[in-house]
């Protein structure tokens, strides 16, 4: 028997799907904001540095190449006024510069940047440096992070819907052409595939409009700024989205032929030729649409990009063939009576092949994006990847149950056509019910039937006085016939008890797939583990270079006899925590100078910490030392050195330095 049966009601199906979608929404809403895909690994002047004179330009170095336009880097003076020329320059080696105006005053300056990483995600941040000495600053940067807020939420939702639309469009069309050609004439399947096209098109348009505020201002109103839209079209992501829209126009023609001329073809040879043409054309369009993701996101950056992009395309197509075909099968199982066992068997083979392809391409992608066991468990990307792997394992387990049900269905098909098989089942059930009723009636005592009045003769109306020529009567008969057909179709759908297991397992697969798609969407917006670790190493190296052993030379003059010299202060390792300090006092000619007293104090004015007094011990001629000098936090510290050369002659000299 080849028809599909169910004891579930359609409203319950949609209620369950809504619950699954709501669960996915809560999962998406509860996730932490994703980190950027490029990190600032160095700068000149360095973060927190105090320079003697104003630099000609500010240089920023990132962990990977970024897209930067004029205005992407802003340098603000203590009063909040811009002091850069608004012109950025690519200096090579992932380093970018912006020139400063001449004649800058002393004080603390703020460098704010907002760029786009090579895999299309926005990166924003800020740091400060000082000229001459630190000062108060009136700069107030917006709390809005790049890619966050309402615009970020809308953009992520559109990204999710674009993946869902692609899966329904490509997977549904592949299911019809490769597994169930009769499905081209089934309305629910037509609506599913067409809905996938509409969803993908609308989501792509939304992504294109939201791209400018998503990567810059964060203001929803900028989505309709034609000038900023023009800037987006000149970027890699903009070109990919426009290409997707053009390919979707070709996909619309494909759908029109598939659900129009194709299903009307009756000649086997003509239908075979048209199937071949649609398969070739549909494959080309599907490859092109999948490539619009590969060329603009993770696969286009990092190591082995030339291999990663075609692998990513293959991965997306395998996902669509499996999950999109699954959605089509779910609709066919619950909304039609025409799907047969051979179609289910063919899809089972397609799904198994897709899983094998997904395992191979997914393993390569995991290695490329994660790179190490530590990144697999210690980064957000790796942890999400583990969740995705777990969901895929569960999905494959449920799919294996579906394959067993498919085998049982095939074994009991007996070569009957779907409607014939269902009719046989319905007839057998009706006969069984009638037989049971007859047996129950025979057991009851017979009563004498009452006399019935003779039936009245039925008068057939003459032509023109009702009957077939009566529109109201015809409409009533049509409604009755439609109700009878609907009831018969429901009996057919509920006739075969061997299909209910398959329908439950396929429904479970679809529910898991909804959540899996949400996790996959998050993976596309999360910094890859390999990139995160490399950026962290680069940042640590830059910090180590900036915050290594500190050495200061401070000249002094107490004004008395033999009161001039230089104090050399060495702080090792020059970071937060415990340090060792050495002081060397020398005369102007470089010889060791034993002065009566040397004292040091540390003050962090920004954090209102200190002064922290340090009393070094005299070790040798002109040499003092102190162990266990504690620096409680990283930042700019004012180091005050007090030198006494006689009972009445002493001076305190101060110097700012970055520690930690």
N, C-alpha and C positions, 0 to 999 in steps of 0.2 A: 504494500500500500504506500502510495507516494504523496499523499496529502499531508498537511500539517495540522495537528490538533493542539488544543490548549484548553486548560480549565481555568486560565487566568482571564480576568476581564480587562479590556483595554484601558479604562480609567485607572485601574490599579497600576498598569504599566507606566502610564505617564506620571502618576504620583510618585512612583519609585524613581523614575528618571529625574524628576524635579528635586527629590531629596538628594540624589547623587550630585546634581549640579550645585545645589546649595552647599553640600559638604565641601565640594571643590572650591566654591567661592570663599567659604570660611577658611579653608586651608591657604588660599591665595592671600586673603586679607590678613591672616595672622603671621605671615612670613616677615622676617626682618628685611629692611631695605638692602638691596644688593650693593656690593662694593663696586667701585669703578674697575674697568679693565685695563687701565694704564695708571701707573703710579709715578708721582714726582720723586725722583731718586737723587736729585742734586740741584743746587742753585748757586748763583753768584750775583750779589752777595749771598752768603749762606744764611739759613734761618737763624734769627736771633743774633747775628753778627753785629758788631759795632765797628764801623770803618772810619778812618780819619777824614777822608774826603769823599765827595759824592762820586759814584761810578758813572761812566758814560752810558751804560746800558745794564739791564737786568737780564740774566740768562737762566733759563729753566731747562732741566734735563729730565726726560721721562723714561719709563721702562720700555716703551715701545713707541713707534711712530704715531703721531696724533695729527688730526686735522685742526689747523689753527688759522683764524682769519684776523683781519685788523679789528682790534678791540677785544680780542680774546684774553689779553693780558692787560690789567690796569694797575698802575702804581699810584698810590694816594699818599699825599703828605699828611702831617699830623692834624691839619684842619679838615681833611677829607677831600681836598682838591686834587684833580688828576695832574700828574707831572710827567707823564709819558707822552710820546709823540703819536700814539695810536697806530703805529706801523710795526708789525711783527715780522721777523726774519727767520728763515730756516737756516741754522748754522751747521747742520749736519750732525750725525751721530745722535739723533733724537733730541737735539738741543735747539732751543728757540730763544730768540732775544727780542727785546723791545728797548728802544733808545729813550734816554731821559733828557729832559730839558736842562739847560745850564743854569747855574746859580741857585742850586737847591739849598735851603736852610738846614741847620742841624735839627735832629729830632728823630722820631720813630716813623718809618714809612711802611705802608702795607702793600703787599703784592697779592692781588686777587686774579685768579685765572679760571677760565671755563673753556674747555676744549672737547673734542670728540675723539675717542680712541679708534684704532684701526678697525675694530669690529663693531663700530657704529654706536657705541654707548657713551654717554656724556661723562665728563670728568671735571670736577670743580674743587677748588681749595684756595687757601690763602695762608700767608705767613708774613712775618715782619722782620725788618732789619733797621739799624739805626746809623745815622751819620753824626759823628762827634760824640754824642752821648744820648742815651734813651730819654724819651719824653712822653708826656701824656698824648693820647691820640683821640680824636673825635670820630674816627672812622667807624661806621656801623654797617657791617655787611648783612645782607638779607639772610634770614634763617632758611629760606627755600633752597634745598639741594637740587643740583641738576638731575633731571629725570624723576623728581618726586612730586608730591602734592596731587592735586586733582588731575593735572595733565599727565603725570606719570601713571596714575591709576587707569585713566582712559587709554593711554598708549599701550599698557600691558594687556588690558582687556581686548583691544583691537588685535594685538599680536596673537592672543589665545584664539580669538575667533578666526583669524586668518589661517592658522594651522587646522582648526576644525573644519573650515570650509574647504580647504585643499584636500583633506582626507575624504570628506563626503563626495566631493566632485570626482576626484581621480579614482578612489576606491569603488564608488558606486558605479561609475561608467565601466571600469574594468570588470566588475562583477557581472554586469549585464552582457558585455561582449564575450567574456571568457567563460563564464559559468552558466548563465541563464539568459539566452537570447530572447526567450519569451517575455522576460521582464521589461523589455522595451515598450511593451504595450500596457504595462501595469501602472495605473495612476499613482499609487503610493510611492513606488520606486522612482517614477518620473519626478514627483515633488521632492523627494529626498535629494536627488542629484542636482536638480535645478536650485533647490535651497542652498546646497553647498556652493554653487557658482555665485548666487546672490550674496551669500555671507562673505565669501572670499573677496568679491569685488568691493562690497561696502567697507570691509575691514581694511583693504588696501588703500582706498580713498581716505579713510580716517587716519591711517598711519602717515600718509603723505601730507595731510593738512596739519596733523599734530606734531610733525617732525621738528618744525622750527621752534615752537615753544618748549618742546621736550628737551631739546639740546641747548636752549639759551635762556630765555626769560622766565619760563614756567607760567606765563600768562595765557589763559585760554583764548583771549581775544586775538592774540598774534597768529592763531591758526588761519585767520582770514586775511592776513596781510600778504598781498600779492608780491610785494618786494621780497619778503622773507621766503615766500614759497619759491620764487625764482632762485634764491640762493640755495635752497634745498635741492632743486633740480640739478644744480651743478656739482652735487656731492655724489659719492659712490652709492649711498643708500637711496638717494632720490632717483638716480638712474635705474637702480634695481626695481624700485616700486613702479616707475613708469613702464619699464619693460614688462612687469607683471600685468599691468592693466592692458597693454597691447596683446599679450598672450591670452588674456581672458576674453578679449574680443574674438579671437580665433576659437577659444573654447565654447563660446556661445554658438558659433556656427556648427561646431561639432555636436553640441547637444541638440540643436534643431534637426540635424540629419539623423542622429541616433533615435530620437523619439518621433520622427516624422517619416522620412522616406524609408528608413531602415525597417521599421516595424510593419510597413505596408508592403514590402517586397514579398512576393509569393513564390517566384521562380527560385529554386535552390541555387542555381549557378549565379544569378544576379545577387542573391543575398550573400553568397560566399564571397564574391568579389567585393561587395560593399563592406562586408565585415573586415576583410583584409585592409581595405583602404582606410576605414575608420580606426583600425588598430594601429596602423602606421602613423596616421595623422594625430591620433590621440596620444600616442607615445611621445611624439616630438613635442607636442604642446605640454604634456606633463613634465617632460625633462626640462623644458625651458622654464616653467613655473618653479620647479624645485631648485633650479640653478639660481633663481633670484634671491633665495635665502643663502645659498652657498657662497655667492660672490660678495655678499655684504656683511656676513656675520662671522662667527668663530672660525669657520673653515678657511676663510680668506686670509687669516693672519697666523702668525706663529710658524712652527716648523712644518716642513713638507706640505706647504699650502697647495702645490700642484697636484699632490695625491689626495689631500684631504677634501678638496672641493668635489671631485667626482664621487668619492666615497660618501660624502654627505648627501649628494643627490640620490645615490642608490639607497641610502638609509631612509630618506624621506619617502621615496617611492615604495619601499617595502612596508613602511608604516601605513601608507595610504592603502596599499593593496590589502593588507590584513584588516586594519580597523575600519576602513571605508567599506570593504566587502562585508565585514561583520555587521555594520549598521544596516546595509542593504538586506542581508539575510534576516536580521531581526525584524525589519519592516515586512518582509515577505512572509515570515512565519506568523506574524500577528495580524496582518491586514489582508492577506490573500489566501486563496486555496489552490493556486496554480503551481506553486513551486514543487518540483519533483525531487526524488532521491538523487538522481544523477547530478543535478545542479549543486546539491549539498555536498556530494562527494567531490565534485570538481573544486568547489571552494575550499574544502578541507585540504586538498592537495596544494592549492595556492597559499593557504594560510601556513601550512608546514614549510613550504619553500620560503615564504616571507620571514618566518621565524629564524630559519637558518641564515638568511642574508642579514637579518638584524643582529644576530649573534656575532657574525664575522665583522660587519662594519662597526657595530657598537663597541666591540673589543678594541678595534684600532682607534676609534675616537676617544675611548676612555684612556688608552695609553697616551695618546697625543695631548689630551687636555689635562690629564692628571699628572702622569709622569713618574710618580713615586708613591709608595705605600703611605708615607707620612702625609702627603697631600690628599690621599683618598679618605683618610680619617680625620685630618686636622684642618681641612678647609671647607667652606660652605659648599663649593662645587662638588667636592668628593662626597660629602655627606648626602647631598641631594641625589648624586649618582647612585649611591648605595640604596636610597629609597626607591629610585626608579628601577634598579635591578631587582629589588624585592618584589615590586609590583609586576614586573615582566614575568618573574618566576611564577607568581600566583596566577597570572593571566594564562601562561602556558599550561599550568596544571588544570585550570578550568577548561581550556581548549582541548586538552586530552580527553576530558569527559565528553565534550561535544563530539569528538571523533568516534568515541565508542557508540554514542547514540546514532551517529551517522551510519556506522557499520550495521547496526541493528535494523535501521530503516531500509538500507539497501538490501539486506537479507530477506525482508518481508515485502519488498516492492512487488515481486511476482510479475513484473513486466506490464502492469496495468497503467493506463493513463491516470493522471491525478484525479480528475473528476470521476472517472469510472471507479477508481479505488475507493474514493470517499463515498460514492453512491452505494457501493456494495456494503460498506461498513454501516451506513445509515439504514439500509434495507435490512441487514441482519439484526441490527439493534431494534428496529421497529417490529420485526417478526418475533424476536425474543420477548419484547414487551407485550405484544398481543397474545403470545402463547401463555405467558404468566397470568395475564388478565383472564384468559379463557379457563385456565385451571382453577383460579380462585372463584370464578362464576359457577363452575360445575359443582364445586363443593357446597354452595349455598342451596337451601330448599327452593324449589321452583314455585313461583306464585302465578296465579292465573292472570294473564294480561288483560287489561281493560280494553273495551272496544274503542277503537280509534275512529274518529270521523273520516269520511272519505275525503281524499285530497281534492282541493278545488282546482279546476282547470286553470292553466296559466295562459293568459292572453298575450300573444306576441304583438307588440305595437307595429303598426303599419309603417311603411317607409315615410320618412319626413315627420313622424310623430314620436320620436324618441329613438331608442335603440342605439345603433352604431352612429346615427347621425346626430345624436344628442351630445354636445361638447361636454356638458357637466357630467353626464353618465360616463362618457369615455374617460374623463379625467379621474373619476372615482375608481373605475376599473383599473386604470393605470396605477393609481396609488396602491390599490389592493395587490396588484401584481408585483409592484416593487417591494411591498412589505413581505409578500410570500417569498420573493427571491432573496430578500435580506435574511429572512428566517432560515431559508434553505441553506444559504451560504454559511450562516452561523452553525447550523447543524453539521455541515460538512467540515468546518474548521474544528469543531469539537468532537468529530467522529472518531479519529484515530488516537487511541490512548498511547501509542508508542512515540508520538511526537512531543508530548508535553515535557519530557525530560530534556530533549534537545532545546526546546524553547526556553526553559529555565536556565540551562547552562549558557546559552547564547546571551540571554538577558544579563546574567552575572558577568560575562565577558565584557559586555557593553558598559556596564557600570564601572568596572575596574579601568576600562579604557578611558573613560571620562576623567578619572582622577590622574591616570598616567599622563594624559595630555597636559594637565595642569602642571605636573612636576616637570615635564619636558619644556614647557614654556618658561618656567623658572630657570631651568638650566641654561636656556639661551640668553637670559639676562643676568646671569651670575658669572663673576670673574672665574675663568678656568683655574683649577688648582695649580697647574704648572706655572701660569702667569703670576698668580698670587705669591707663590713661593719665591719665584725669581725676583719679583718686585720687592718682597720683604728682604731678600738677601742684598739686593742693590741698595735699598734704603739703609740697612744695617751697616753696609760697607761705607756708605756716605756718612752715616752718623759716627762710625768709628774713626773715619778720617777727620771729621769735624771735631770730635770730642775725645781725641787721643790725649796722650800726656801733654799737659799744659806748661808752657815756658814763657815767662814774662821778664823783661828787663826794665827796671824802673830807676831812672836817675834821681838823685836827691841832692839837696844843698841846705844844710841846717843854718847857714849863715855864720857859723863860728869858725875858729881856726881848725884847719884840717877837717872841714865839715862837708866836703863834696865826695861823691862816689856813686856807685850803682849797686842796686840790689837785684839779683837774679833769683826768681822764684820758680821752682819746678814742682808741679803737682802731678803725681802718677797714681792711677791711670787717667786721671782727669775726667772722671765720670761720677754719676750719683753713687752714693754708698761710701765705703771706707777708702781713703786715699793716704798717700805718704807725701809730705811736703818737705822740700829742702830749700834753704835760703843761703845764698852766697853773696857776701858783701865785699866789694872790691873798690880800691882807690881808682882815681882817673887813669893811673898808669897800668892798671890791671892787676896789681898785687893784692893779696888778701888783706882785709881791713877788719880788725877786731874792734867793734864798737861796743859801748856798754850795754846796749839793749836793742832788741828787734822784736816787734810784735806785729801780728797780722789779724785782720777780721774780715769776714765775708758777709755781704748783705745782698739779698734779693728784694729790691724795692717793688718789683711788679707783684710779688706775692706777699709783701710785707713780712719778710722773714729776715731776722738778724737785727743788729750785727752779731755774728757768731765769732767770739774771740778765740784766737789760737796763740798759745805761748810755746814757741819752739825751744828746744834744748840746745845749748852750745855744745858742738861736737868737736870742732877744731878751729884753728885760726881762720876767722872769716866764714865759718860754716855752722849753720843751725839746722835742726831737723825736728819734725813732729810726725808721729805715727798715728794712725786711726783718725785722720781728719775727715769728718763726716760732711758730705754734701747731700742734703735731704731731697733735693729735687733738681731736675734739669732746668736750665734757663740762663739768663744773663745775670751774672753775679758781679757786684762791685767789690774789688779786692783792695783793702786799705792796708798799706804797709807803713808802720811807724818806726822811724830810726832815730835813736838818741846817740849823739856823738860826744856829749859832755854832760855835766850835771844840769846845765840850763839850756843846751842847744839840742833841739829835736824838731822833726818835721814828719807830717803824715802825707804820703802820696797815694793817689787812688788810680785804679785802672779797671775798666770793664772787660769782662771775658765771658765767653760762652762755655759752660760746663755741663756735661751730661747730654 
